Amino acid sequence: MSHGLIRKVLAAIGVTALLASLPVSAEEAAKMRARGTIEQVDGDAFGVKTRAGSDLKVRLAEKPTILAVTASSLADIKPNTFVGITALPQVDGSLKATEVHLFAEALRGAGEGHYPWDLQPNSTMTNAAVTQQVTSIDGQTLTLKYKDGEKQITVPADIPVVEVVPGDKSDIKEGAKIFIFSGTKQADGSLEAAIMLIGRGGITPPM
């Protein structure tokens, strides 16, 4: 993420602070993120088999933010819905979505803006409110308005759509898919997790 992109604290949703500060560079953010499956749970510590196949030991930070990811659909997007859309640039300069995340109202404003994302090369993330929807044979084109501008993003009908809602420690269970958005690498190679998204009902956080 670009320097100074995100400095926002959200209302309490079962944790003391939702987002106190986030990584300030794409390189730093990539080092602090992990995606995989929870394999063992022991109190505030758990093991994760990462997407790359390695074993990662994780411990919760003192005041972690835990968000849950549930199934949703494009039909759930309404005017003023706050969403996060991962997209890829097209040859004509437009943006085409690869996934959509709807945020519960308690999470409105989380990560607001448009910035590079690390899911795949050249991907971007736009977190903003939907101001317009236009349906065509290619899917929907959404206009997203954020503090410093707006983006139009084409959303195909066949991409993953999920909702992000407040979660808690009960979501940390064996077999659950997890995306550790923000963590601190420890001297022993483990990760202290501060912000994480965990899938419910077999959902894999597509971020």
Backbone bond lengths (Angstrom), bond angles and torsions (degrees), N, CA, C in turn:
res aa  C-N    CA-C-N  psi(-1)  N-CA   C-N-CA  omega(-1)  CA-C   N-CA-C  phi
1 M - - - 1.459 - - 1.525 109.92 -
2 S 1.314 117.90 149.86 1.450 120.48 -179.45 1.526 110.38 -70.03
3 H 1.330 115.40 155.69 1.459 121.13 -176.52 1.519 111.44 -57.49
4 G 1.322 116.62 129.25 1.452 121.46 177.05 1.515 113.87 75.25
5 L 1.365 117.76 15.41 1.459 119.97 -175.41 1.514 112.54 -66.49
6 I 1.342 115.77 -45.09 1.464 117.91 -174.72 1.522 109.65 -126.03
7 R 1.312 116.35 120.69 1.465 121.95 172.48 1.526 106.17 -144.87
8 K 1.308 116.27 74.87 1.461 118.60 -172.14 1.519 110.22 -135.52
9 V 1.301 114.93 135.18 1.456 120.40 176.94 1.517 108.20 -111.49
10 L 1.324 116.81 126.69 1.456 120.93 -178.65 1.519 110.18 -98.06
11 A 1.338 115.49 167.02 1.458 121.39 -179.61 1.516 110.39 -63.48
12 A 1.335 116.17 154.27 1.465 120.56 -179.62 1.511 110.17 -65.36
13 I 1.357 116.99 135.17 1.462 122.34 178.88 1.524 108.98 -134.34
14 G 1.332 114.74 45.29 1.452 118.62 -177.97 1.513 112.11 101.77
15 V 1.333 117.29 -6.22 1.456 122.71 172.75 1.519 106.61 -129.49
16 T 1.297 118.25 157.52 1.458 121.17 -175.50 1.512 112.55 -64.34
17 A 1.340 117.43 -46.04 1.457 120.45 178.42 1.510 108.72 -136.40
18 L 1.328 116.58 134.56 1.458 119.35 -177.06 1.519 111.76 -83.80
19 L 1.295 117.87 -52.28 1.461 120.87 177.73 1.532 108.32 -138.31
20 A 1.316 116.71 101.02 1.452 119.77 -179.89 1.521 110.47 -86.80
21 S 1.348 116.01 -42.55 1.461 119.40 173.20 1.509 107.70 -161.31
22 L 1.334 115.76 152.03 1.452 121.14 -177.03 1.524 109.19 -125.70
23 P 1.363 118.30 166.49 1.458 120.69 179.96 1.523 111.79 -54.57
24 V 1.325 116.85 148.61 1.456 119.75 -174.06 1.526 113.09 -110.07
25 S 1.331 118.57 4.06 1.453 120.34 174.83 1.513 108.82 -146.64
26 A 1.347 116.41 152.32 1.457 120.06 -179.00 1.530 110.89 -61.94
27 E 1.333 116.63 -39.45 1.463 120.07 -179.53 1.521 110.97 -64.26
28 E 1.333 116.50 -45.39 1.457 121.01 179.77 1.522 110.62 -64.36
29 A 1.333 115.99 -42.83 1.460 119.91 -178.80 1.509 111.52 -61.89
30 A 1.339 117.45 -40.77 1.453 120.99 -178.29 1.523 110.93 -62.45
31 K 1.325 117.16 -37.17 1.459 120.96 -179.63 1.523 111.47 -68.87
32 M 1.304 117.07 -24.46 1.451 121.31 -173.22 1.529 112.76 -100.36
33 R 1.324 118.19 4.13 1.456 121.62 -177.76 1.521 111.09 -109.74
34 A 1.342 116.02 154.29 1.463 121.31 176.66 1.518 108.44 -152.83
35 R 1.336 116.12 144.73 1.455 122.81 178.80 1.521 108.40 -129.87
36 G 1.339 117.52 138.50 1.448 119.18 179.61 1.518 113.20 172.49
37 T 1.346 115.81 -155.28 1.462 122.79 -177.30 1.515 109.73 -122.62
38 I 1.322 117.09 133.30 1.462 121.44 177.53 1.525 108.83 -71.81
39 E 1.347 117.04 128.13 1.463 120.58 -176.28 1.519 113.56 -109.75
40 Q 1.321 118.26 -40.97 1.467 121.52 177.50 1.520 108.39 -136.46
41 V 1.337 115.05 146.21 1.458 120.58 178.75 1.520 108.82 -127.98
42 D 1.330 116.51 129.66 1.460 122.21 178.27 1.522 108.25 -138.36
43 G 1.333 116.40 87.92 1.462 120.09 -177.79 1.515 110.88 65.84
44 D 1.326 116.15 -124.00 1.461 121.22 -179.82 1.520 112.56 -89.46
45 A 1.325 116.94 8.64 1.462 121.67 177.93 1.527 109.09 -117.29
46 F 1.322 116.54 146.30 1.460 120.06 177.46 1.517 110.26 -154.76
47 G 1.325 115.07 158.47 1.452 121.09 178.38 1.509 110.95 -103.22
48 V 1.327 116.60 143.08 1.465 122.59 -179.87 1.523 109.20 -126.61
49 K 1.322 115.52 130.86 1.463 120.21 168.07 1.523 106.20 -89.49
50 T 1.322 116.31 112.54 1.459 119.89 -173.18 1.527 111.83 -72.96
51 R 1.307 115.12 165.60 1.459 121.56 178.83 1.523 111.28 -58.34
52 A 1.340 116.33 -28.78 1.461 121.06 179.48 1.527 112.73 -83.25
53 G 1.362 116.69 -5.85 1.455 120.09 177.23 1.510 115.42 97.72
54 S 1.328 118.30 1.95 1.460 121.35 179.86 1.522 110.59 -90.81
55 D 1.336 115.85 161.18 1.465 121.66 178.09 1.522 109.44 -97.09
56 L 1.337 115.82 130.41 1.454 121.50 -177.76 1.517 109.63 -125.09
57 K 1.332 115.92 128.63 1.456 120.62 173.91 1.527 108.73 -89.74
58 V 1.322 116.07 131.32 1.465 121.06 -175.85 1.519 109.78 -127.73
59 R 1.316 115.87 139.90 1.462 121.76 173.10 1.521 108.21 -129.13
60 L 1.339 115.84 140.42 1.451 119.54 179.38 1.523 111.12 -68.40
61 A 1.315 116.02 142.12 1.460 120.92 171.82 1.531 108.41 -67.79
62 E 1.312 116.56 170.48 1.463 120.84 -176.00 1.528 112.01 -59.97
63 K 1.312 117.21 -41.45 1.471 121.17 179.00 1.526 108.89 -129.45
64 P 1.330 116.83 76.87 1.470 119.53 -174.74 1.519 112.62 -76.03
65 T 1.322 115.65 154.21 1.448 122.72 169.49 1.520 107.36 -101.59
66 I 1.333 116.91 120.69 1.458 121.75 -179.95 1.523 108.16 -117.80
67 L 1.320 116.07 119.64 1.453 122.34 178.25 1.515 108.90 -115.61
68 A 1.322 117.12 144.97 1.457 121.87 179.07 1.529 109.45 -106.42
69 V 1.334 115.60 148.35 1.458 122.31 -179.48 1.521 108.35 -117.16
70 T 1.335 116.61 122.98 1.456 122.18 -177.90 1.528 110.47 -122.77
71 A 1.328 116.22 165.96 1.463 120.80 -179.34 1.526 111.06 -69.57
72 S 1.328 116.29 145.58 1.459 121.59 176.74 1.521 107.98 -149.89
73 S 1.328 117.27 -170.00 1.459 121.17 179.94 1.523 109.85 -153.78
74 L 1.332 115.77 164.96 1.463 119.63 178.54 1.519 111.61 -62.43
75 A 1.334 117.16 -25.65 1.465 120.63 179.57 1.522 112.00 -65.65
76 D 1.334 116.98 -18.88 1.462 120.92 -179.93 1.520 112.81 -82.40
77 I 1.327 117.42 -7.31 1.460 120.85 179.10 1.524 109.41 -81.48
78 K 1.315 115.74 122.22 1.456 122.64 179.70 1.530 109.12 -122.91
79 P 1.333 118.00 167.01 1.467 119.68 174.12 1.526 110.73 -55.10
80 N 1.310 115.81 133.04 1.463 125.13 179.41 1.527 113.45 77.90
81 T 1.340 118.51 3.51 1.467 119.72 172.25 1.517 108.99 -61.06
82 F 1.336 116.14 134.10 1.466 119.73 178.04 1.523 107.62 -90.31
83 V 1.320 116.50 121.41 1.463 121.13 -174.45 1.519 110.61 -128.93
84 G 1.324 114.49 163.28 1.454 122.23 168.36 1.522 107.25 -122.36
85 I 1.315 117.52 127.88 1.464 120.64 -177.88 1.521 109.76 -125.43
86 T 1.324 115.01 121.82 1.460 120.51 171.55 1.520 107.64 -87.04
87 A 1.323 116.98 132.91 1.461 120.07 -174.33 1.524 110.83 -143.47
88 L 1.319 113.88 163.81 1.460 121.36 175.92 1.526 109.38 -122.08
89 P 1.325 117.77 140.13 1.463 120.36 178.22 1.526 110.77 -70.05
90 Q 1.345 116.41 143.00 1.453 122.47 177.61 1.529 110.05 -102.61
91 V 1.325 116.06 167.79 1.472 119.66 -175.64 1.522 112.19 -62.24
92 D 1.343 117.01 -25.98 1.467 119.68 179.76 1.525 112.54 -87.72
93 G 1.342 116.50 5.50 1.457 120.61 178.61 1.515 114.58 91.28
94 S 1.320 117.76 -6.41 1.459 121.20 178.48 1.524 110.97 -78.21
95 L 1.322 116.14 173.58 1.455 122.05 178.64 1.525 109.36 -116.53
96 K 1.338 116.64 135.18 1.460 122.32 178.43 1.518 108.89 -120.73
97 A 1.329 116.95 124.01 1.463 121.98 -175.16 1.523 111.77 -69.56
98 T 1.329 115.74 145.06 1.463 121.61 171.48 1.524 110.63 -110.96
99 E 1.316 117.79 -15.52 1.464 122.88 177.34 1.521 108.94 -166.29
100 V 1.337 115.81 156.21 1.466 121.38 179.46 1.518 108.70 -131.89
101 H 1.338 116.16 135.85 1.463 121.73 176.88 1.522 108.44 -121.79
102 L 1.312 117.02 120.08 1.460 121.33 174.01 1.523 108.10 -89.70
103 F 1.319 117.45 135.36 1.454 121.61 179.81 1.526 110.23 -100.87
104 A 1.336 115.45 134.77 1.459 119.59 171.47 1.523 108.94 -58.50
105 E 1.331 117.01 153.27 1.463 120.86 -175.65 1.521 112.10 -56.56
106 A 1.346 117.31 -33.55 1.466 120.62 179.24 1.521 112.48 -63.64
107 L 1.356 116.70 -18.29 1.463 121.30 -178.01 1.529 112.54 -104.97
108 R 1.318 117.58 8.85 1.468 120.42 179.43 1.529 110.09 -55.78
109 G 1.328 115.49 132.49 1.459 121.22 179.91 1.515 114.19 96.80
110 A 1.342 117.88 -8.49 1.469 119.99 -178.96 1.523 111.00 -61.99
111 G 1.321 116.92 123.12 1.459 121.94 176.27 1.521 114.45 58.59
112 E 1.318 117.93 30.81 1.469 120.85 -174.45 1.521 111.56 -58.11
113 G 1.335 115.46 135.42 1.453 120.84 177.11 1.517 112.15 135.51
114 H 1.318 115.49 -173.55 1.468 123.17 178.93 1.518 107.63 -127.72
115 Y 1.344 116.74 125.58 1.463 119.73 -173.34 1.522 111.35 -159.35
116 P 1.333 118.03 164.50 1.468 121.02 178.01 1.526 110.92 -62.45
117 W 1.343 115.65 150.12 1.455 121.99 179.51 1.517 108.92 -130.18
118 D 1.345 117.44 156.36 1.460 120.76 -171.49 1.526 114.20 -104.91
119 L 1.341 119.14 13.54 1.456 120.29 -177.85 1.520 111.50 -66.15
120 Q 1.316 116.27 -40.98 1.460 122.41 174.97 1.520 108.21 -155.28
121 P 1.344 117.63 164.13 1.469 119.73 -176.80 1.529 112.13 -55.43
122 N 1.327 114.95 136.17 1.469 124.44 176.12 1.522 114.62 71.29
123 S 1.322 118.31 4.32 1.459 118.97 -179.45 1.525 110.78 -73.77
124 T 1.324 115.08 154.46 1.466 121.90 178.55 1.521 109.28 -127.94
125 M 1.326 115.60 161.88 1.460 121.77 173.22 1.521 107.48 -124.48
126 T 1.331 115.86 133.40 1.457 121.34 174.99 1.522 108.13 -125.58
127 N 1.311 116.80 113.40 1.466 122.64 176.17 1.516 107.89 -107.39
128 A 1.333 115.91 115.88 1.463 119.37 -172.80 1.522 109.98 -168.60
129 A 1.320 115.46 173.17 1.463 122.04 178.03 1.516 110.54 -89.18
130 V 1.329 115.98 141.08 1.463 121.66 177.97 1.533 109.04 -77.43
131 T 1.327 116.85 123.42 1.464 120.45 178.84 1.522 112.44 -108.17
132 Q 1.347 116.78 -18.90 1.458 119.18 179.90 1.524 109.80 -155.65
133 Q 1.341 115.91 143.84 1.462 122.52 175.99 1.520 108.61 -128.30
134 V 1.338 116.50 129.25 1.460 121.72 176.49 1.524 107.41 -127.37
135 T 1.329 117.28 122.31 1.458 122.39 -178.64 1.525 110.24 -95.59
136 S 1.357 115.03 136.32 1.463 120.75 177.34 1.524 108.28 -142.04
137 I 1.314 117.38 -178.17 1.461 120.88 179.57 1.521 111.72 -66.26
138 D 1.326 116.78 -19.02 1.470 121.18 179.42 1.524 112.55 -88.53
139 G 1.327 116.84 -0.88 1.456 120.27 -176.78 1.518 109.79 122.16
140 Q 1.319 115.59 -136.41 1.458 120.66 177.83 1.521 110.24 -120.88
141 T 1.311 115.17 148.36 1.461 120.25 169.53 1.519 106.67 -111.41
142 L 1.323 115.60 120.49 1.458 121.28 -178.78 1.521 109.48 -105.81
143 T 1.310 115.79 135.89 1.460 120.78 170.54 1.518 107.57 -99.05
144 L 1.321 116.07 123.89 1.460 122.14 -177.20 1.515 109.80 -113.04
145 K 1.322 116.78 129.59 1.460 122.44 -179.12 1.520 109.21 -111.00
146 Y 1.340 116.14 124.15 1.457 121.60 175.38 1.523 108.62 -125.57
147 K 1.310 116.80 178.47 1.461 121.52 -170.15 1.520 112.90 -53.82
148 D 1.339 117.48 -43.87 1.457 120.49 -172.11 1.519 114.12 -104.98
149 G 1.329 118.30 8.60 1.453 118.73 179.59 1.511 112.60 166.40
150 E 1.336 115.98 -161.79 1.450 120.83 178.10 1.520 109.70 -149.34
151 K 1.341 115.45 158.14 1.454 122.31 178.82 1.515 109.02 -136.52
152 Q 1.326 115.37 146.47 1.448 121.56 169.98 1.522 108.30 -105.94
153 I 1.328 116.36 127.99 1.463 121.34 -175.23 1.522 109.29 -130.78
154 T 1.331 116.35 127.77 1.458 121.74 175.21 1.520 109.01 -79.99
155 V 1.332 116.51 130.53 1.465 121.75 -176.27 1.528 109.37 -117.84
156 P 1.334 118.98 103.70 1.472 120.84 176.87 1.523 110.90 -62.67
157 A 1.327 116.00 155.20 1.464 120.50 -175.33 1.528 113.28 -75.35
158 D 1.341 117.73 -15.19 1.466 119.99 -171.60 1.524 114.44 -106.23
159 I 1.341 118.25 17.67 1.458 119.58 -178.29 1.531 110.43 -95.51
160 P 1.347 118.22 160.88 1.468 120.69 179.25 1.530 111.74 -63.44
161 V 1.331 115.52 136.55 1.463 121.94 175.87 1.521 107.42 -130.86
162 V 1.331 117.00 122.95 1.461 121.33 -178.42 1.520 109.25 -132.78
163 E 1.343 115.06 166.55 1.461 120.59 173.80 1.516 108.64 -117.10
164 V 1.321 115.99 139.09 1.460 122.21 177.38 1.526 108.01 -103.33
165 V 1.338 116.07 123.34 1.465 121.41 -176.24 1.526 108.90 -130.75
166 P 1.335 117.95 162.51 1.464 119.62 175.88 1.527 110.99 -58.87
167 G 1.322 116.37 137.69 1.459 122.18 177.63 1.512 110.50 -123.14
168 D 1.350 116.24 -172.44 1.459 120.83 176.95 1.526 108.97 -155.49
169 K 1.320 116.93 -175.96 1.463 121.13 -174.23 1.523 112.59 -63.06
170 S 1.328 117.89 -22.41 1.461 120.02 179.36 1.531 111.89 -66.19
171 D 1.334 117.26 -17.86 1.467 120.63 177.21 1.524 112.08 -75.75
172 I 1.323 117.26 -15.63 1.464 120.99 179.44 1.522 107.80 -82.77
173 K 1.334 116.57 98.34 1.455 121.29 -176.06 1.527 109.96 -144.82
174 E 1.307 115.86 156.14 1.463 120.87 -179.21 1.528 110.86 -58.67
175 G 1.301 115.91 135.30 1.457 122.13 178.50 1.505 114.68 91.50
176 A 1.337 117.93 -14.61 1.463 120.57 180.00 1.527 110.54 -73.52
177 K 1.321 115.87 142.93 1.463 121.53 176.29 1.525 109.09 -85.13
178 I 1.313 116.33 138.98 1.463 120.36 -174.04 1.527 111.22 -134.04
179 F 1.315 114.78 144.04 1.465 122.67 170.32 1.516 106.54 -122.70
180 I 1.323 116.23 109.20 1.465 120.64 176.43 1.522 106.88 -85.86
181 F 1.328 114.94 105.79 1.459 120.96 -174.67 1.520 111.85 -76.92
182 S 1.322 116.75 -36.45 1.458 120.08 -177.78 1.520 109.72 -143.56
183 G 1.318 116.25 122.75 1.450 121.32 178.47 1.513 110.36 -149.97
184 T 1.322 115.41 168.74 1.460 120.97 179.71 1.520 109.05 -120.20
185 K 1.306 116.99 123.12 1.457 121.23 179.59 1.523 109.88 -70.37
186 Q 1.332 116.02 132.48 1.450 121.64 -178.71 1.533 111.17 -97.13
187 A 1.322 115.76 166.37 1.466 120.63 -176.83 1.525 112.64 -61.09
188 D 1.341 117.07 -29.48 1.466 120.44 -178.74 1.525 112.73 -87.43
189 G 1.334 117.13 6.92 1.453 121.08 178.59 1.513 114.44 91.54
190 S 1.319 117.85 -6.90 1.467 121.11 178.10 1.527 110.10 -78.82
191 L 1.331 115.75 176.48 1.454 120.82 -178.39 1.517 109.46 -126.75
192 E 1.316 116.26 130.39 1.457 120.87 172.47 1.526 106.80 -93.46
193 A 1.339 116.57 113.91 1.454 121.77 -171.59 1.517 111.40 -92.55
194 A 1.327 116.19 125.64 1.461 121.47 -179.96 1.520 112.26 -103.30
195 I 1.342 117.63 -39.55 1.453 122.33 -179.43 1.523 108.64 -132.35
196 M 1.328 117.36 125.40 1.464 119.83 -178.60 1.518 110.99 -143.69
197 L 1.329 115.24 153.02 1.459 122.84 175.98 1.516 107.52 -120.45
198 I 1.332 116.74 129.13 1.459 121.79 -174.70 1.528 109.48 -124.14
199 G 1.321 116.83 131.66 1.452 121.19 -179.82 1.518 112.68 -74.52
200 R 1.318 116.03 139.70 1.465 122.31 174.21 1.539 109.24 -106.61
201 G 1.337 115.60 146.23 1.462 119.59 175.91 1.503 114.17 63.60
202 G 1.343 116.89 32.47 1.459 120.17 178.91 1.514 115.23 84.41
203 I 1.324 117.71 2.14 1.459 121.83 178.81 1.524 110.31 -70.80
204 T 1.331 116.25 137.72 1.454 121.87 172.52 1.520 108.78 -100.98
205 P 1.330 119.01 120.05 1.470 119.40 175.89 1.527 109.07 -54.85
206 P 1.324 119.58 117.37 1.463 120.76 -173.43 1.520 113.72 -79.91
207 M 1.338 117.68 -1.85 1.463 120.99 -174.61 1.539 111.17 -60.75
